[in-house]
């Protein structure tokens, strides 16, 4: 039993419990996660890790927030501070920057999305912020292709072509 996983579901098909085991440095299987999922209706409210092992699911037990449309607006366990939505109820910003304040910059990703009027995603901008620098990643979506460009705070391209590259 080096790697194993057991899942339980409710009648609506929602996961209610997960046990995960993994091979550790001692060459013995160890429980990584013992997760209990709490729901209100079909809306996930929190995930609690009873394993006492922080190698698997992070933190745990925090309340997940939703807007009136039922879309998630925060998930502290995954370090998602806020999610804002556009008029089509598509995510327009995901803020994962933690810490900061009193003259200090926080650390984490701030992700912006742009869409056409029909809801097709055309751009994603990822700003990775830390106390020392900010890295920018621009991803444009066009006809099934992704064009990716990376820059740092000094606006120096990290790829040899200023037009990016195709993934």
C-alpha positions as CSV (number, residue, x, y, z in Angstrom):
1,X,0.0,0.0,0.0
2,X,2.5,2.6,-1.1
3,X,0.0,5.0,-2.6
4,X,-3.7,4.6,-2.1
5,X,-6.9,6.6,-1.9
6,X,-10.4,5.9,-0.7
7,X,-13.4,8.2,-1.4
8,X,-16.9,8.4,-0.1
9,X,-19.8,10.2,-1.8
10,X,-23.3,11.4,-0.8
11,X,-26.4,10.7,-2.8
12,X,-25.9,13.8,-4.9
13,X,-22.4,12.7,-6.0
14,X,-20.5,15.1,-3.7
15,X,-17.3,13.8,-2.1
16,X,-17.9,13.5,1.6
17,X,-14.6,11.8,2.7
18,X,-11.1,11.1,1.3
19,X,-8.3,9.1,2.8
20,X,-4.9,9.3,1.0
21,X,-1.8,7.4,1.7
22,X,1.7,8.0,0.3
23,X,5.1,6.5,0.6
24,X,7.3,8.6,2.9
25,X,11.0,8.8,3.5
26,X,10.8,5.8,5.9
27,X,9.7,3.6,2.9
28,X,6.4,3.1,4.7
29,X,3.0,4.2,3.7
30,X,1.7,7.1,5.8
31,X,-1.7,8.8,5.8
32,X,-1.3,12.1,4.0
33,X,-5.0,13.3,4.1
34,X,-8.1,12.3,6.0
35,X,-10.5,14.9,4.6
36,X,-14.1,15.5,5.6
37,X,-16.2,17.7,3.3
38,X,-19.0,19.8,4.7
39,X,-21.9,20.9,2.5
40,X,-24.9,23.2,2.7
41,X,-27.1,21.7,-0.1
42,X,-24.6,21.0,-2.9
43,X,-22.4,24.0,-1.9
44,X,-19.0,23.0,-0.3
45,X,-18.7,25.0,2.9
46,X,-15.3,23.7,4.3
47,X,-12.8,20.9,4.1
48,X,-11.3,19.6,7.3
49,X,-8.1,17.5,7.4
50,X,-8.2,15.1,10.4
51,X,-4.8,13.4,9.6
52,X,-2.6,15.9,11.5
53,X,-0.2,15.7,8.5
54,X,0.4,19.0,6.7
55,X,2.0,17.3,3.6
56,X,-1.4,16.9,1.9
57,X,-4.3,19.3,2.0
58,X,-3.2,22.8,3.2
59,X,-4.5,24.5,6.3
60,X,-8.1,23.2,6.4
61,X,-11.3,24.1,8.2
62,X,-11.8,27.6,6.8
63,X,-15.2,28.6,5.5
64,X,-15.6,28.9,1.7
65,X,-17.6,32.0,0.6
66,X,-20.0,32.3,-2.3
67,X,-21.9,35.1,-4.0
68,X,-25.7,35.2,-4.7
69,X,-25.2,33.3,-8.0
70,X,-23.5,30.4,-6.2
71,X,-20.0,31.2,-7.5
72,X,-17.1,30.9,-5.1
73,X,-15.7,34.3,-3.8
74,X,-13.0,33.1,-1.4
75,X,-11.3,29.8,-0.4
76,X,-8.8,30.5,2.4
77,X,-7.5,26.9,2.4
78,X,-6.2,27.4,-1.2
79,X,-5.0,30.9,-0.4
80,X,-7.7,32.5,-2.6
81,X,-8.4,35.8,-0.9
82,X,-11.1,37.0,-3.3
83,X,-12.7,36.1,-6.6
84,X,-14.6,38.8,-8.5
85,X,-16.9,38.1,-11.4
86,X,-18.1,40.0,-14.5
87,X,-21.7,40.5,-15.8
88,X,-21.6,37.0,-17.3
89,X,-20.6,35.5,-13.9
90,X,-17.2,34.6,-15.3
91,X,-14.1,35.2,-13.0
92,X,-12.5,38.6,-13.8
93,X,-10.0,38.6,-11.0
94,X,-8.5,36.1,-8.5
95,X,-6.5,37.6,-5.7
96,X,-4.1,35.2,-4.0
97,X,-1.8,37.9,-2.5
98,X,-1.3,37.2,1.2
99,X,0.3,39.3,3.9
100,X,1.7,42.8,3.3
101,X,0.5,46.0,4.8
102,X,2.4,48.8,6.6
103,X,4.8,49.4,3.8
104,X,5.4,45.7,3.0
105,X,4.3,44.0,-0.2
106,X,2.4,40.8,0.2
107,X,3.2,37.6,-1.8
108,X,1.2,35.6,-4.2
109,X,-0.6,35.7,-7.5
110,X,-3.1,38.3,-8.7
111,X,-4.8,37.0,-11.8
112,X,-7.0,39.0,-14.3
113,X,-9.2,37.6,-17.0
114,X,-10.6,39.3,-20.1
115,X,-13.4,37.9,-22.2
116,X,-15.3,38.7,-25.4
117,X,-18.9,39.7,-25.1
118,X,-20.0,36.1,-25.8
119,X,-17.9,34.8,-22.8
120,X,-14.9,33.4,-24.7
121,X,-11.7,34.0,-22.8
122,X,-9.2,36.1,-24.7
123,X,-6.5,37.0,-22.1
124,X,-5.2,36.0,-18.7
125,X,-2.7,38.1,-16.9
126,X,-0.8,36.7,-13.9
127,X,1.0,39.1,-11.6
128,X,3.2,37.2,-9.2
129,X,4.0,39.7,-6.4
130,X,6.6,39.2,-3.6
131,X,8.5,41.6,-1.4
132,X,11.3,41.9,-3.9
133,X,9.9,41.9,-7.4
134,X,6.8,41.5,-9.5
135,X,6.7,39.0,-12.4
136,X,4.1,39.4,-15.2
137,X,2.8,36.6,-17.4
138,X,0.4,37.4,-20.2
139,X,-1.5,34.6,-22.0
140,X,-3.6,35.4,-25.0
141,X,-6.1,32.9,-26.4
142,X,-6.7,32.9,-30.2
143,X,-8.3,30.2,-32.3
144,X,-7.2,27.3,-30.1
145,X,-3.7,28.7,-29.5
146,X,-2.2,30.1,-26.4
147,X,0.4,32.9,-26.7
148,X,2.5,33.4,-23.6
149,X,4.8,36.3,-22.7
150,X,6.7,36.8,-19.4
151,X,8.2,40.0,-18.0
152,X,9.6,41.0,-14.7
153,X,9.3,44.3,-12.9
154,X,12.1,45.8,-14.9
155,X,10.1,45.0,-18.0
156,X,12.8,42.7,-19.4
157,X,11.4,39.9,-21.6
158,X,12.3,36.4,-20.5
159,X,11.8,34.8,-23.9
160,X,13.7,35.6,-27.1
161,X,10.7,36.8,-29.1
162,X,8.7,39.8,-28.0
163,X,5.6,38.2,-29.6
164,X,5.8,35.2,-27.2
165,X,5.6,31.6,-28.1
166,X,2.9,29.1,-28.8
167,X,2.2,26.4,-26.2
